Amino acid sequence: MDPSSSRIILIEDIFHFHSYRRPFSDFCAKHGFKFVMVKVNCSLNDAIEFNQKRKPDFLEIVQLTVTTPMLTNIYNRFEDDPKALIVDTKMDETQVLTLLRKKIAETKVEVRKMVPPRIHPMTELTDAEIFDSMTRKVTNKIISHGFQDRAKEINDFRREFLKQKSRNVDEKQFEDLILKFLNKT
């Protein structure tokens, strides 16, 4: 809910795992919004029936229904949230909105301290550690972009490259080492 008005932002999704809800609750905590989860209690048959009655998007590009086996799996694996507002399918819209507004009024804005990842200042690292980190990142990127089958070879080259660097070889030797590797690929 927007703290400066009485507007409510509803996100209709399944969010059957806590990890799916977390980005939204983090966003709300960061920006001073209240976050309320609403769980609709219903039988699996009611959920399947409701899902089948859903209409496709007006562009008919996105199908809004979920397959019955997937819905059954989600229904059986749903992780409850003890703070969630629980409503029933037999309630009318007015009752649900009244309960939602009451729950929002009771909910405190959750303020989380956003802790940035720990970053070591570059002055604490030696040149070799910095270079090791940089080459590790580069080789991981290369491997992840379609070269998984050659991961060992790429990592072996990286290690050889670092050994040569530690021996203070000149630029010509580096170029030869790189060309040797490229010719193998």
MARKOL-542322 format. One record per atom (N, C-alpha, C): x, y, z; residue in three letters. Coordinates in steps of 0.05 Angstrom, whole numbers, padded with zeros to 5 digits, always signed. Layout:
N
XYZALA ...
This chain:
185
+00017-00024+00000MET +00000+00000+00000MET +00018+00025+00000MET +00010+00044-00016ASP +00025+00069-00018ASP +00022+00085+00008ASP +00044+00091+00022PRO +00042+00104+00048PRO +00030+00132+00047PRO +00031+00146+00024SER +00022+00173+00023SER -00008+00175+00014SER -00020+00153+00009SER -00049+00153+00002SER -00062+00128+00011SER -00087+00125+00002SER -00101+00100+00010SER -00102+00081-00014SER -00084+00085-00033ARG -00083+00067-00056ARG -00071+00040-00048ARG -00081+00020-00060ILE -00071-00007-00056ILE -00061-00018-00083ILE -00038-00029-00083ILE -00028-00042-00107ILE -00031-00072-00103ILE -00046-00085-00120LEU -00051-00113-00119LEU -00034-00127-00140LEU -00020-00148-00132ILE -00005-00164-00151ILE -00018-00192-00149ILE -00031-00199-00170GLU -00044-00225-00170GLU -00025-00246-00182GLU -00016-00263-00165ASP +00002-00284-00174ASP +00000-00306-00154ASP +00013-00328-00160ILE +00011-00351-00142ILE +00031-00348-00119ILE +00055-00340-00124PHE +00075-00337-00103PHE +00074-00360-00083PHE +00075-00384-00093HIS +00071-00407-00075HIS +00096-00413-00058HIS +00119-00401-00064PHE +00142-00405-00047PHE +00150-00378-00035PHE +00161-00378-00011HIS +00170-00354+00002HIS +00190-00339-00015HIS +00207-00353-00029SER +00228-00340-00046SER +00215-00323-00068SER +00191-00331-00077TYR +00178-00315-00098TYR +00167-00289-00086TYR +00160-00289-00061ARG +00148-00266-00048ARG +00169-00246-00039ARG +00193-00256-00034ARG +00214-00240-00021ARG +00220-00214-00037ARG +00224-00215-00063PRO +00230-00189-00077PRO +00209-00168-00073PRO +00184-00176-00071PHE +00163-00156-00067PHE +00164-00145-00038PHE +00168-00162-00019SER +00169-00153+00009SER +00194-00136+00013SER +00216-00143+00000ASP +00240-00126+00002ASP +00236-00099-00011ASP +00223-00098-00034PHE +00217-00072-00047PHE +00200-00055-00029PHE +00179-00067-00017CYS +00162-00051+00001CYS +00177-00041+00025CYS +00194-00058+00037ALA +00210-00049+00060ALA +00229-00027+00053ALA +00240-00028+00029LYS +00259-00008+00021LYS +00246+00019+00016LYS +00221+00019+00006HIS +00208+00044-00002HIS +00186+00052+00017HIS +00184+00039+00040GLY +00165+00048+00061GLY +00136+00040+00055GLY +00131+00020+00039PHE +00104+00010+00034PHE +00098-00012+00054PHE +00072-00017+00058LYS +00063-00040+00074LYS +00060-00063+00055LYS +00067-00087+00064PHE +00065-00111+00047PHE +00046-00130+00061PHE +00025-00137+00047VAL +00005-00156+00059VAL +00001-00178+00038VAL +00003-00203+00047MET -00002-00226+00030MET -00031-00235+00036MET -00045-00240+00015VAL -00073-00249+00017VAL -00074-00278+00006VAL -00083-00296+00022LYS -00086-00324+00013LYS -00116-00330+00011LYS -00123-00340-00012VAL -00151-00348-00017VAL -00153-00378-00011VAL -00169-00384+00010ASN -00174-00412+00017ASN -00195-00423-00002ASN -00189-00445-00015CYS -00208-00459-00031CYS -00199-00487-00036CYS -00217-00504-00045SER -00210-00531-00051SER -00194-00532-00078SER -00181-00554-00082LEU -00166-00557-00107LEU -00185-00557-00131LEU -00208-00570-00128ASN -00228-00570-00149ASN -00238-00542-00156ASN -00242-00525-00135ASP -00251-00497-00140ASP -00229-00482-00155ASP -00204-00486-00147ALA -00181-00473-00160ALA -00179-00480-00189ALA -00182-00506-00195ILE -00181-00516-00222ILE -00204-00504-00239ILE -00228-00504-00227GLU -00251-00493-00241GLU -00248-00463-00247GLU -00238-00448-00227PHE -00234-00419-00231PHE -00213-00415-00253PHE -00192-00431-00252ASN -00170-00428-00271ASN -00180-00433-00300ASN -00197-00453-00303GLN -00207-00459-00330GLN -00226-00438-00340GLN -00238-00422-00323LYS -00257-00401-00331LYS -00243-00375-00338LYS -00217-00373-00331ARG -00203-00349-00337ARG -00201-00344-00367ARG -00203-00319-00374LYS -00202-00312-00403LYS -00174-00305-00411LYS -00166-00310-00436PRO -00140-00302-00444PRO -00137-00272-00446PRO -00112-00263-00445ASP -00105-00235-00447ASP -00118-00223-00472ASP -00124-00197-00472PHE -00138-00185-00495PHE -00123-00187-00521PHE -00097-00190-00519LEU -00081-00194-00544LEU -00079-00223-00551LEU -00088-00240-00532GLU -00087-00269-00535GLU -00059-00279-00541GLU -00039-00264-00531ILE -00011-00273-00534ILE -00004-00290-00509ILE -00013-00281-00486VAL -00007-00295-00461VAL -00031-00311-00452VAL -00027-00336-00448GLN -00049-00352-00437GLN -00049-00350-00407GLN -00071-00342-00395LEU -00072-00337-00367LEU -00077-00362-00350LEU -00086-00384-00363THR -00091-00408-00348THR -00066-00424-00343THR -00066-00438-00322VAL -00044-00456-00314VAL -00053-00484-00319VAL -00035-00502-00327THR -00044-00529-00332THR -00053-00542-00306THR -00072-00561-00308THR -00083-00573-00284THR -00061-00588-00268THR -00043-00603-00280PRO -00022-00616-00264PRO -00004-00596-00250PRO +00002-00574-00263MET +00018-00553-00251MET +00004-00541-00227MET -00022-00535-00231LEU -00038-00523-00209LEU -00040-00542-00186LEU -00043-00568-00191THR -00045-00588-00170THR -00018-00589-00154THR +00004-00588-00169ASN +00030-00588-00156ASN +00033-00563-00138ASN +00026-00540-00148ILE +00027-00515-00133ILE +00010-00516-00108ILE -00014-00526-00112TYR -00034-00528-00090TYR -00022-00546-00067TYR -00009-00567-00074ASN +00001-00586-00055ASN +00027-00576-00042ASN +00041-00558-00055ARG +00067-00549-00044ARG +00067-00521-00034ARG +00044-00508-00032PHE +00043-00480-00024PHE +00054-00476+00004PHE +00072-00456+00007GLU +00084-00450+00033GLU +00068-00428+00046GLU +00055-00434+00069ASP +00038-00414+00082ASP +00055-00392+00094ASP +00042-00369+00096ASP +00054-00346+00109ASP +00037-00340+00134ASP +00049-00342+00158PRO +00033-00337+00182PRO +00021-00309+00184PRO +00032-00290+00170LYS +00022-00263+00171LYS +00001-00257+00149LYS -00005-00277+00133ALA -00023-00272+00110ALA -00052-00268+00119ALA -00066-00252+00104LEU -00095-00249+00108LEU -00108-00272+00093LEU -00124-00287+00107ILE -00136-00310+00095ILE -00165-00303+00089ILE -00173-00306+00064VAL -00201-00301+00055VAL -00212-00326+00043VAL -00238-00327+00040ASP -00251-00350+00030ASP -00265-00343+00004ASP -00268-00363-00014THR -00281-00358-00039THR -00311-00351-00036THR -00323-00357-00014LYS -00351-00351-00009LYS -00355-00322-00001LYS -00334-00308+00005MET -00337-00279+00013MET -00341-00262-00012MET -00357-00241-00008ASP -00360-00223-00031ASP -00338-00202-00031ASP -00336-00187-00053GLU -00315-00168-00057GLU -00313-00147-00034GLU -00336-00138-00025THR -00337-00118-00004THR -00325-00128+00022THR -00331-00153+00029GLN -00320-00165+00053GLN -00290-00168+00051GLN -00281-00177+00028VAL -00252-00180+00024VAL -00237-00154+00026VAL -00248-00133+00013LEU -00235-00106+00015LEU -00235-00095+00043LEU -00257-00099+00058THR -00258-00090+00085THR -00237-00104+00102THR -00235-00130+00099LEU -00214-00145+00114LEU -00186-00136+00106LEU -00182-00131+00080LEU -00156-00123+00070LEU -00148-00096+00081LEU -00167-00077+00081ARG -00161-00050+00092ARG -00154-00052+00122ARG -00169-00069+00136LYS -00164-00073+00165LYS -00136-00085+00169LYS -00129-00105+00153LYS -00103-00118+00156LYS -00080-00097+00149LYS -00085-00081+00129ILE -00065-00061+00122ILE -00062-00041+00144ILE -00084-00033+00157ALA -00082-00013+00179ALA -00066-00025+00202ALA -00069-00051+00207GLU -00055-00064+00229GLU -00026-00069+00223GLU -00019-00071+00197THR +00008-00078+00189THR +00026-00054+00192THR +00049-00058+00204LYS +00069-00037+00206LYS +00087-00038+00182LYS +00097-00015+00175VAL +00116-00014+00153VAL +00141-00028+00163VAL +00149-00048+00148GLU +00173-00063+00156GLU +00198-00049+00145GLU +00215-00042+00163VAL +00239-00029+00155VAL +00262-00049+00159VAL +00274-00056+00136ARG +00297-00074+00137ARG +00322-00059+00131ARG +00342-00065+00145LYS +00368-00052+00139LYS +00379-00067+00115LYS +00382-00052+00094MET +00392-00064+00069MET +00423-00064+00072MET +00434-00088+00075VAL +00463-00090+00079VAL +00476-00095+00052VAL +00493-00077+00043PRO +00507-00082+00018PRO +00526-00105+00021PRO +00532-00119-00001PRO +00551-00141+00000PRO +00578-00131+00010PRO +00592-00147+00024ARG +00618-00139+00034ARG +00638-00137+00011ARG +00650-00115+00009ILE +00670-00110-00012ILE +00696-00104+00001ILE +00716-00118-00006HIS +00743-00113+00005HIS +00755-00090-00011HIS +00765-00070+00003PRO +00779-00048-00011PRO +00802-00060-00027PRO +00807-00049-00050MET +00829-00059-00067MET +00856-00057-00054MET +00859-00039-00034THR +00885-00036-00021THR +00891-00060-00004THR +00871-00075+00005GLU +00876-00098+00022GLU +00886-00122+00005GLU +00881-00122-00020LEU +00888-00144-00037LEU +00915-00139-00051LEU +00929-00161-00055THR +00955-00158-00069THR +00948-00158-00099THR +00967-00150-00115ASP +00963-00149-00144ASP +00957-00177-00154ASP +00970-00197-00143ALA +00965-00225-00152ALA +00936-00233-00146ALA +00926-00225-00123GLU +00898-00232-00116GLU +00878-00217-00134GLU +00884-00192-00140ILE +00866-00177-00158ILE +00866-00190-00185ILE +00890-00196-00195PHE +00892-00209-00222PHE +00878-00236-00222PHE +00882-00251-00201ASP +00869-00277-00199ASP +00838-00274-00200ASP +00828-00255-00185SER +00799-00250-00185SER +00789-00242-00212SER +00804-00224-00225MET +00796-00214-00252MET +00796-00237-00272MET +00816-00253-00272THR +00818-00275-00292THR +00797-00296-00286THR +00791-00301-00261ARG +00770-00320-00253ARG +00743-00311-00264ARG +00737-00285-00261LYS +00711-00275-00271LYS +00710-00278-00302LYS +00731-00271-00315VAL +00731-00273-00344VAL +00728-00301-00354VAL +00743-00320-00342THR +00740-00348-00351THR +00713-00359-00344THR +00701-00352-00321ASN +00674-00361-00315ASN +00654-00351-00335ASN +00657-00326-00344LYS +00639-00315-00364LYS +00642-00330-00390LYS +00667-00335-00398ILE +00672-00350-00423ILE +00659-00377-00422ILE +00664-00391-00400ILE +00653-00418-00397ILE +00623-00418-00397ILE +00611-00399-00384SER +00581-00398-00382SER +00568-00391-00408SER +00583-00380-00427HIS +00572-00372-00453HIS +00577-00393-00475HIS +00572-00418-00468GLY +00573-00439-00488GLY +00599-00456-00490GLY +00617-00453-00471PHE +00642-00468-00472PHE +00645-00486-00448PHE +00622-00497-00437GLN +00623-00514-00414GLN +00639-00540-00420GLN +00637-00549-00445ASP +00652-00573-00453ASP +00682-00569-00452ASP +00691-00544-00452ARG +00720-00539-00452ARG +00729-00525-00426ARG +00713-00528-00406ALA +00718-00514-00380ALA +00746-00521-00369ALA +00752-00547-00369LYS +00778-00555-00358LYS +00801-00543-00373LYS +00799-00543-00399GLU +00820-00532-00416GLU +00823-00502-00411GLU +00801-00488-00409ILE +00802-00459-00405ILE +00813-00453-00377ILE +00805-00468-00357ASN +00816-00464-00330ASN +00846-00471-00329ASN +00854-00491-00343ASP +00883-00498-00344ASP +00898-00475-00356ASP +00888-00463-00378PHE +00901-00441-00391PHE +00903-00417-00371PHE +00881-00412-00356ARG +00882-00391-00336ARG +00904-00395-00316ARG +00906-00420-00306ARG +00927-00426-00286ARG +00955-00422-00298ARG +00958-00431-00322GLU +00984-00428-00336GLU +00991-00398-00340GLU +00970-00383-00347PHE +00973-00354-00351PHE +00982-00341-00325PHE +00969-00349-00303LEU +00976-00337-00277LEU +01005-00344-00268LEU +01012-00369-00274LYS +01040-00378-00268LYS +01060-00361-00283LYS +01055-00357-00309GLN +01073-00341-00326GLN +01074-00312-00315GLN +01051-00301-00307LYS +01051-00274-00297LYS +01067-00272-00271LYS +01065-00292-00254SER +01080-00292-00229SER +01110-00293-00233SER +01118-00304-00256ARG +01146-00306-00263ARG +01156-00281-00277ARG +01139-00261-00280ASN +01146-00235-00292ASN +01156-00239-00321ASN +01142-00255-00337VAL +01150-00258-00364VAL +01142-00232-00380VAL +01156-00228-00402ASP +01151-00203-00417ASP +01126-00206-00435ASP +01118-00184-00447GLU +01093-00183-00462GLU +01093-00202-00486GLU +01116-00205-00498LYS +01119-00223-00521LYS +01112-00252-00513LYS +01122-00260-00490GLN +01116-00287-00480GLN +01086-00290-00474GLN +01073-00269-00463PHE +01044-00270-00459PHE +01029-00273-00485PHE +01038-00258-00505GLU +01025-00260-00531GLU +01028-00288-00543GLU +01052-00299-00540ASP +01056-00326-00550ASP +01038-00347-00535ASP +01035-00343-00509LEU +01019-00361-00493LEU +00989-00359-00502LEU +00980-00335-00506ILE +00952-00331-00515ILE +00948-00342-00543ILE +00967-00337-00561LEU +00965-00348-00588LEU +00965-00379-00588LEU +00982-00390-00571LYS +00983-00419-00569LYS +00956-00430-00560LYS +00943-00417-00541PHE +00917-00426-00532PHE +00896-00423-00554PHE +00896-00400-00567LEU +00876-00394-00588LEU +00879-00414-00611LEU +00904-00422-00617ASN +00908-00441-00639ASN +00898-00469-00632ASN +00897-00475-00606LYS +00886-00500-00597LYS +00856-00501-00599LYS +00843-00477-00598THR +00814-00477-00596THR +00800-00478-00623THR 
